[in-house]
Amino acid sequence: MFAGCRASETPLFRVGDKWTGRIIRCLETGPRRFSELQVPLREVTPKVLTETLRAMERDGLVKRTAYAEMPPRVEYELTALGRTLREPMAAFCEWSAAHQPEVLEARDAHERVTLAREAADRGSGRF
């Protein structure tokens, strides 16, 4: 499927991690300070948010601007490259909404099969 696709040789896992997509959504409307990102992303620890922002900066998705003021002020904003992810992310959100019932049913079915298999293994002494 990916034969001849050199980009597949360098996986871009950053886009699919737990927080990158959410950070991109938070930055869609413009630059934000770290504390402004923490409000909608309250489940993420400051350490993980910092690590994710640094990785996104390294990948060219986010620009970090530190202002020489007192108190110090730092803002994060999407780069042109980061903004190119908005359309595919919107398409993925639409796909997720359209297919959520099917995915949840598949997960439930898999769980039922797995539990039945484990119960059978315990009953036969193979577990």
CNS distance restraints for C-alpha pairs under 8 A (distance, minus, plus):
assign (resid   2 and name CA) (resid   8 and name CA) 6.81 0.50 0.50
assign (resid   5 and name CA) (resid   9 and name CA) 7.64 0.50 0.50
assign (resid   6 and name CA) (resid  10 and name CA) 7.63 0.50 0.50
assign (resid   7 and name CA) (resid  11 and name CA) 7.28 0.50 0.50
assign (resid  12 and name CA) (resid  16 and name CA) 7.87 0.50 0.50
assign (resid  13 and name CA) (resid  17 and name CA) 6.40 0.50 0.50
assign (resid  14 and name CA) (resid  20 and name CA) 6.60 0.50 0.50
assign (resid  14 and name CA) (resid  55 and name CA) 7.63 0.50 0.50
assign (resid  14 and name CA) (resid  56 and name CA) 7.29 0.50 0.50
assign (resid  15 and name CA) (resid  20 and name CA) 5.82 0.50 0.50
assign (resid  15 and name CA) (resid  21 and name CA) 6.39 0.50 0.50
assign (resid  16 and name CA) (resid  20 and name CA) 7.12 0.50 0.50
assign (resid  16 and name CA) (resid  21 and name CA) 7.18 0.50 0.50
assign (resid  17 and name CA) (resid  21 and name CA) 7.47 0.50 0.50
assign (resid  18 and name CA) (resid  22 and name CA) 7.79 0.50 0.50
assign (resid  19 and name CA) (resid  23 and name CA) 6.13 0.50 0.50
assign (resid  19 and name CA) (resid  44 and name CA) 7.93 0.50 0.50
assign (resid  19 and name CA) (resid  49 and name CA) 7.78 0.50 0.50
assign (resid  19 and name CA) (resid  52 and name CA) 7.12 0.50 0.50
assign (resid  20 and name CA) (resid  24 and name CA) 6.16 0.50 0.50
assign (resid  20 and name CA) (resid  52 and name CA) 6.76 0.50 0.50
assign (resid  20 and name CA) (resid  56 and name CA) 7.49 0.50 0.50
assign (resid  21 and name CA) (resid  25 and name CA) 6.27 0.50 0.50
assign (resid  21 and name CA) (resid  89 and name CA) 7.56 0.50 0.50
assign (resid  22 and name CA) (resid  26 and name CA) 6.26 0.50 0.50
assign (resid  22 and name CA) (resid  41 and name CA) 7.67 0.50 0.50
assign (resid  23 and name CA) (resid  27 and name CA) 6.22 0.50 0.50
assign (resid  23 and name CA) (resid  37 and name CA) 7.44 0.50 0.50
assign (resid  23 and name CA) (resid  41 and name CA) 7.95 0.50 0.50
assign (resid  24 and name CA) (resid  28 and name CA) 6.14 0.50 0.50
assign (resid  24 and name CA) (resid  78 and name CA) 7.15 0.50 0.50
assign (resid  24 and name CA) (resid  82 and name CA) 7.43 0.50 0.50
assign (resid  24 and name CA) (resid  86 and name CA) 7.72 0.50 0.50
assign (resid  25 and name CA) (resid  86 and name CA) 7.86 0.50 0.50
assign (resid  26 and name CA) (resid  37 and name CA) 6.83 0.50 0.50
assign (resid  26 and name CA) (resid  40 and name CA) 7.64 0.50 0.50
assign (resid  27 and name CA) (resid  31 and name CA) 6.05 0.50 0.50
assign (resid  27 and name CA) (resid  32 and name CA) 6.64 0.50 0.50
assign (resid  27 and name CA) (resid  76 and name CA) 7.67 0.50 0.50
assign (resid  27 and name CA) (resid  77 and name CA) 5.92 0.50 0.50
assign (resid  27 and name CA) (resid  78 and name CA) 6.22 0.50 0.50
assign (resid  28 and name CA) (resid  78 and name CA) 7.20 0.50 0.50
assign (resid  28 and name CA) (resid  83 and name CA) 7.52 0.50 0.50
assign (resid  28 and name CA) (resid  86 and name CA) 7.87 0.50 0.50
assign (resid  30 and name CA) (resid  77 and name CA) 6.14 0.50 0.50
assign (resid  30 and name CA) (resid  78 and name CA) 7.52 0.50 0.50
assign (resid  31 and name CA) (resid  75 and name CA) 5.99 0.50 0.50
assign (resid  31 and name CA) (resid  76 and name CA) 5.33 0.50 0.50
assign (resid  31 and name CA) (resid  77 and name CA) 4.33 0.50 0.50
assign (resid  31 and name CA) (resid  78 and name CA) 7.44 0.50 0.50
assign (resid  32 and name CA) (resid  36 and name CA) 5.81 0.50 0.50
assign (resid  32 and name CA) (resid  37 and name CA) 6.53 0.50 0.50
assign (resid  32 and name CA) (resid  75 and name CA) 5.29 0.50 0.50
assign (resid  32 and name CA) (resid  76 and name CA) 5.43 0.50 0.50
assign (resid  32 and name CA) (resid  77 and name CA) 6.59 0.50 0.50
assign (resid  33 and name CA) (resid  37 and name CA) 6.46 0.50 0.50
assign (resid  33 and name CA) (resid  73 and name CA) 7.53 0.50 0.50
assign (resid  33 and name CA) (resid  74 and name CA) 5.91 0.50 0.50
assign (resid  33 and name CA) (resid  75 and name CA) 4.45 0.50 0.50
assign (resid  33 and name CA) (resid  76 and name CA) 6.18 0.50 0.50
assign (resid  34 and name CA) (resid  38 and name CA) 6.41 0.50 0.50
assign (resid  34 and name CA) (resid  74 and name CA) 7.19 0.50 0.50
assign (resid  34 and name CA) (resid  75 and name CA) 6.83 0.50 0.50
assign (resid  34 and name CA) (resid  76 and name CA) 7.41 0.50 0.50
assign (resid  35 and name CA) (resid  39 and name CA) 6.81 0.50 0.50
assign (resid  36 and name CA) (resid  40 and name CA) 7.73 0.50 0.50
assign (resid  37 and name CA) (resid  41 and name CA) 6.16 0.50 0.50
assign (resid  38 and name CA) (resid  42 and name CA) 5.27 0.50 0.50
assign (resid  38 and name CA) (resid  44 and name CA) 7.54 0.50 0.50
assign (resid  38 and name CA) (resid  46 and name CA) 7.73 0.50 0.50
assign (resid  44 and name CA) (resid  48 and name CA) 6.36 0.50 0.50
assign (resid  44 and name CA) (resid  49 and name CA) 6.23 0.50 0.50
assign (resid  45 and name CA) (resid  49 and name CA) 6.16 0.50 0.50
assign (resid  46 and name CA) (resid  50 and name CA) 6.02 0.50 0.50
assign (resid  47 and name CA) (resid  51 and name CA) 6.19 0.50 0.50
assign (resid  48 and name CA) (resid  52 and name CA) 6.00 0.50 0.50
assign (resid  49 and name CA) (resid  53 and name CA) 6.07 0.50 0.50
assign (resid  50 and name CA) (resid  54 and name CA) 6.13 0.50 0.50
assign (resid  51 and name CA) (resid  55 and name CA) 6.18 0.50 0.50
assign (resid  52 and name CA) (resid  56 and name CA) 6.08 0.50 0.50
assign (resid  53 and name CA) (resid  57 and name CA) 6.05 0.50 0.50
assign (resid  53 and name CA) (resid  62 and name CA) 7.23 0.50 0.50
assign (resid  54 and name CA) (resid  58 and name CA) 6.14 0.50 0.50
assign (resid  55 and name CA) (resid  59 and name CA) 6.18 0.50 0.50
assign (resid  56 and name CA) (resid  60 and name CA) 6.23 0.50 0.50
assign (resid  56 and name CA) (resid  61 and name CA) 5.16 0.50 0.50
assign (resid  56 and name CA) (resid  62 and name CA) 5.56 0.50 0.50
assign (resid  57 and name CA) (resid  61 and name CA) 5.68 0.50 0.50
assign (resid  57 and name CA) (resid  62 and name CA) 4.62 0.50 0.50
assign (resid  57 and name CA) (resid  63 and name CA) 5.87 0.50 0.50
assign (resid  57 and name CA) (resid  64 and name CA) 7.08 0.50 0.50
assign (resid  60 and name CA) (resid  79 and name CA) 6.87 0.50 0.50
assign (resid  60 and name CA) (resid  81 and name CA) 6.63 0.50 0.50
assign (resid  60 and name CA) (resid  82 and name CA) 7.09 0.50 0.50
assign (resid  61 and name CA) (resid  78 and name CA) 5.91 0.50 0.50
assign (resid  61 and name CA) (resid  79 and name CA) 5.43 0.50 0.50
assign (resid  61 and name CA) (resid  80 and name CA) 7.62 0.50 0.50
assign (resid  61 and name CA) (resid  81 and name CA) 5.62 0.50 0.50
assign (resid  61 and name CA) (resid  82 and name CA) 4.02 0.50 0.50
assign (resid  61 and name CA) (resid  83 and name CA) 7.73 0.50 0.50
assign (resid  62 and name CA) (resid  76 and name CA) 6.46 0.50 0.50
assign (resid  62 and name CA) (resid  77 and name CA) 5.51 0.50 0.50
assign (resid  62 and name CA) (resid  78 and name CA) 4.53 0.50 0.50
assign (resid  62 and name CA) (resid  79 and name CA) 5.24 0.50 0.50
assign (resid  62 and name CA) (resid  82 and name CA) 6.33 0.50 0.50
assign (resid  63 and name CA) (resid  76 and name CA) 5.65 0.50 0.50
assign (resid  63 and name CA) (resid  77 and name CA) 5.35 0.50 0.50
assign (resid  63 and name CA) (resid  78 and name CA) 6.15 0.50 0.50
assign (resid  63 and name CA) (resid  79 and name CA) 5.91 0.50 0.50
assign (resid  64 and name CA) (resid  74 and name CA) 6.89 0.50 0.50
assign (resid  64 and name CA) (resid  75 and name CA) 5.82 0.50 0.50
assign (resid  64 and name CA) (resid  76 and name CA) 4.69 0.50 0.50
assign (resid  64 and name CA) (resid  77 and name CA) 6.77 0.50 0.50
assign (resid  65 and name CA) (resid  74 and name CA) 5.52 0.50 0.50
assign (resid  65 and name CA) (resid  75 and name CA) 5.25 0.50 0.50
assign (resid  65 and name CA) (resid  76 and name CA) 6.40 0.50 0.50
assign (resid  66 and name CA) (resid  72 and name CA) 7.40 0.50 0.50
assign (resid  66 and name CA) (resid  73 and name CA) 5.90 0.50 0.50
assign (resid  66 and name CA) (resid  74 and name CA) 4.33 0.50 0.50
assign (resid  66 and name CA) (resid  75 and name CA) 6.57 0.50 0.50
assign (resid  67 and name CA) (resid  72 and name CA) 6.37 0.50 0.50
assign (resid  67 and name CA) (resid  73 and name CA) 5.31 0.50 0.50
assign (resid  67 and name CA) (resid  74 and name CA) 6.12 0.50 0.50
assign (resid  68 and name CA) (resid  72 and name CA) 6.28 0.50 0.50
assign (resid  68 and name CA) (resid  73 and name CA) 7.37 0.50 0.50
assign (resid  69 and name CA) (resid  73 and name CA) 6.61 0.50 0.50
assign (resid  78 and name CA) (resid  82 and name CA) 5.10 0.50 0.50
assign (resid  78 and name CA) (resid  83 and name CA) 5.97 0.50 0.50
assign (resid  79 and name CA) (resid  83 and name CA) 6.19 0.50 0.50
assign (resid  80 and name CA) (resid  84 and name CA) 6.55 0.50 0.50
assign (resid  81 and name CA) (resid  85 and name CA) 7.34 0.50 0.50
assign (resid  82 and name CA) (resid  86 and name CA) 7.69 0.50 0.50
assign (resid  84 and name CA) (resid  88 and name CA) 7.92 0.50 0.50
assign (resid  85 and name CA) (resid  89 and name CA) 5.97 0.50 0.50
assign (resid  86 and name CA) (resid  90 and name CA) 6.05 0.50 0.50
assign (resid  87 and name CA) (resid  91 and name CA) 6.27 0.50 0.50
assign (resid  88 and name CA) (resid  92 and name CA) 6.15 0.50 0.50
assign (resid  89 and name CA) (resid  93 and name CA) 6.15 0.50 0.50
assign (resid  90 and name CA) (resid  94 and name CA) 6.24 0.50 0.50
assign (resid  91 and name CA) (resid  95 and name CA) 6.16 0.50 0.50
assign (resid  92 and name CA) (resid  96 and name CA) 6.00 0.50 0.50
assign (resid  93 and name CA) (resid  97 and name CA) 6.16 0.50 0.50
assign (resid  94 and name CA) (resid  98 and name CA) 6.13 0.50 0.50
assign (resid  95 and name CA) (resid  99 and name CA) 6.02 0.50 0.50
assign (resid  96 and name CA) (resid 100 and name CA) 5.46 0.50 0.50
assign (resid  99 and name CA) (resid 103 and name CA) 6.28 0.50 0.50
assign (resid 100 and name CA) (resid 104 and name CA) 6.06 0.50 0.50
assign (resid 101 and name CA) (resid 105 and name CA) 6.09 0.50 0.50
assign (resid 102 and name CA) (resid 106 and name CA) 6.12 0.50 0.50
assign (resid 103 and name CA) (resid 107 and name CA) 6.21 0.50 0.50
assign (resid 104 and name CA) (resid 108 and name CA) 6.18 0.50 0.50
assign (resid 105 and name CA) (resid 109 and name CA) 6.06 0.50 0.50
assign (resid 106 and name CA) (resid 110 and name CA) 6.08 0.50 0.50
assign (resid 107 and name CA) (resid 111 and name CA) 6.10 0.50 0.50
assign (resid 108 and name CA) (resid 112 and name CA) 6.19 0.50 0.50
assign (resid 109 and name CA) (resid 113 and name CA) 6.29 0.50 0.50
assign (resid 110 and name CA) (resid 114 and name CA) 6.07 0.50 0.50
assign (resid 111 and name CA) (resid 115 and name CA) 6.03 0.50 0.50
assign (resid 112 and name CA) (resid 116 and name CA) 6.09 0.50 0.50
assign (resid 113 and name CA) (resid 117 and name CA) 6.07 0.50 0.50
assign (resid 114 and name CA) (resid 118 and name CA) 6.16 0.50 0.50
assign (resid 115 and name CA) (resid 119 and name CA) 6.09 0.50 0.50
assign (resid 116 and name CA) (resid 120 and name CA) 6.14 0.50 0.50
assign (resid 117 and name CA) (resid 121 and name CA) 6.12 0.50 0.50
assign (resid 118 and name CA) (resid 122 and name CA) 6.18 0.50 0.50
assign (resid 118 and name CA) (resid 127 and name CA) 7.30 0.50 0.50
assign (resid 119 and name CA) (resid 123 and name CA) 6.19 0.50 0.50
assign (resid 120 and name CA) (resid 124 and name CA) 6.20 0.50 0.50
assign (resid 121 and name CA) (resid 125 and name CA) 6.11 0.50 0.50
assign (resid 121 and name CA) (resid 126 and name CA) 5.02 0.50 0.50
assign (resid 121 and name CA) (resid 127 and name CA) 5.07 0.50 0.50
assign (resid 122 and name CA) (resid 126 and name CA) 6.10 0.50 0.50
assign (resid 122 and name CA) (resid 127 and name CA) 4.89 0.50 0.50
